Amino acid sequence: MRILIVEDEVRLASSLQDLLELGGYSADISHDGESGLDNALTGIYDVVLLDVMLPKLDGFTVLRRMRAAGNATPVLMLTARSEVADKVEGLDCGADYYLTKPFEPQELLACIRALTRRQPELRGADLLEYGDLKLDKSAFSLSCGERSVRLSRKEYDMMELLMRNRDLILTKETLLLKIWGYESDAEDNNVEVYISFLRKKLEHLHSGVKIKTIRMVGYCLAVP
């Protein structure tokens, strides 16, 4: 699960990133509202931690523009402000929760767990099905009928993205950002290699599901 931290206090942002990564999440940082909005609108994040007082664009503006663009990513607002009016404004802008600084690390992690539980696509997340395939998170396995194969972490993450998005086309850029992250040196050929791995495993499973290449665009799953 990938989280975007939009926080201009460099030390706090770094501490939050360390906390989230210790909790098993992947986290990226934006230090101003403008870059935070650009990153949030990519749609690759599961949760956005958004400070209110930011340079270039304040958190309320970032949130309004996210929602106006149709981005429904859960947003947890972080701020030193404790006035009721500020909290009301944040919630009216489309925030899912409001946490006032200073807060306890465990409180933040609990809020993130609560937000992700509320996302429909994450309910029953231990088992995904598409066509004749079943993807089991608890065992990192992909199965078809009586046949089953184990997946590496990146194979699993890529297959999960493809299955959750079903017939939608995922670009190489989206797969790179979602699986490897912004700071990775991974390139298009990394995506191609893992797509090849998954295709071989689908053949081994004798599955009818195929990974289609949409030339110059990306990949999607298809069933006969």
N, C-alpha and C positions, 0 to 999 in steps of 0.2 A: 504494500500500500504506500502511495506517494503523497507527501504533504508539502504544501508551499507555505513558507514563513515569510510574511511581508512585515518587516520590522527594521526601523532605521538605527536602532541602538545595536551597534555591531557586536558588542560583548553579549548582550542578551540574546540576539539572534543566533550566535554561535552556541550559546548554552542550550537554547531550545533545540537546535539541530542535534547536539550531542545527546540530549535527553530522549528525543524521538528515535534516534538510531539505536540507542540502548534498549528502547522499547520494541525494537523490531521493525520500525518504519524507515522508509527512505525520505529524506527531507532536502529541499532546495530553499535558497534564501534570495529574497529581493530586498534591497535597502531603500527603495522609494516607491511611491504609489504608481508612478507611470510604468516602470518595469514590472511591478507586481501585477498590474492589470494585464499587461501584455502576456505575462506568463500564465495567469489564471485563465485567460481566454483560450489557451491552447486546449483546454479540456482534458489534460493528462493527469490532473490531480484529483485525489479522493476527498481531501479536506484542505481548506485554506485558513491559516492563522493570520488574521489581519489586524494590525495596529491602527488606531484612529489617527494619531498625530504623525503624519508622514510628509516628507518633502515632495514637491511637484504635484501630487494629488493626495488629498486626505483619504482616510479609510472609508468614510461615508460615500465619497464620490466614486472610489474604486468599486464599492459594493453596488451602488446604483447602476453603474455602467455594466457590471457583470450581469446583473439581473435583466437589464434592458436588452442585453445581447442574447438573452435566453440561456445563460449559464446558470445551472442549478446546483453547482458544487456546494456542499455544506460549508458555511463560513462561521468560524469562531472568532469573535472580535476580542482583541486584547487592548486594554487601555488603562491609564492611570486615573482616568476620569471615573468618578463614582456617582455623579449626579443622575437622578432618575430621568431627567429630560434627555441626557445623552444616550442612556440605555434605550429609551423609547425610540429615539431617532435611529439608532443602530438596528433595532428590531424592525422598525418600519421600512428601513432600506432593504431588508431582506436577510439580515443576519439570523443564524440559527441558534446562536447562544452568545452570551456576553460575559467575559471573565475580566474582573478588575485586578490590576496589579497592586501589590504583589500577590501572587497565588502560589499554592503548593504544587510541586511537580506532579504528585499523584492526582491532584484535582484536575490538572490539565489533561493528563492521560485518560482519566475517567470520562471527561467531556468528549474527547476524541472518540473513545469507544462508543459512547452513547450516540454520537452523530453518525458514525458509520453503521451502527445497528439499524438506524432509521432509513438507510438507503435501500430501496426495494431490491436492487441488483445484488446486494450483499446478503440478503436473507437466504438461509439454506445454502450458504456458500461452500460447504464442504463437498457438495456434489453438483456438478454441472452436467447437463445432457444436451446433445445436439445430434440429430440423426440417429445413427446407431452407436454413437460414442458416449462414454461416461468419463468425466474427469474428476478424480477423487483427491481433494486437497490433503486429507489426513494421511494418505499414502503416497502422494505425488505420483499417482499412476493414471494411465489412460487405458481404457478397456473397450472392447467391442465383443459382445457375446461372451464366450469363455476365454478369449485371449486378453492378455493384459501386459503392458510394458511400464517400466519405471521411467520417469522423466527427470532430467536435471532441473535445477531451479529456473534457469532462463527458458528452457523448453516449456516448463510448466507455465511460467508467466506469459509466454507468447501464446500458448494454446488457450489459456484462460481469456486473454484479451480477444482472441479470434472468436471463441465460443460465446463470450458475453455480448459481443457486437454482431454476432450471427452473420446476416447477409450484407452488413455494411462493409465498405472498403476501408481498410486501415493503411495509411501511407507508411512508407519506410521511416519517415521523420517521426510520426507518432509512435511507432514501435520502438525506435531508438530512444526517444525522450522518456517514454513510459517505463521501459525495461532497464535501460542503461543510465538514464538521467542526464541532466544538462552538462555536468562537469566531466562526463566520460569522453574518452577519445575514440569510442566506437564509431564505425562508419557503416555505410550501406551494406558492404559485403558481410558485416557481422550478422545483419538481419538475414541476408541470403543464406548464410551457412546454417542458421538455426531453422529457417524454413525448410531447407533440404533435410536436416535431421528429422523434423516432424513428418515430412512427406514419407520418408523411409519407414518411420514407425507406423504411419497409417497403412502403408502397404503391408507391413508385417502383421498388422491386426486384421487385414482383409476388410477394412472399413470401406463403406461406400462414400464416405465424406472425403472431399478433396479440398486442398488449398489452391485456390485459383490465383493466378498472377494477372492483374489488370495492368497491361503495359503502360509504363510511364506514370502510373498512379499508385498501386500498392497491391494488397492481398485481401482476400476474403474467403470464407468457407462456403462450400456448395455441396448440396446432396443431389443425387440423381433425380 
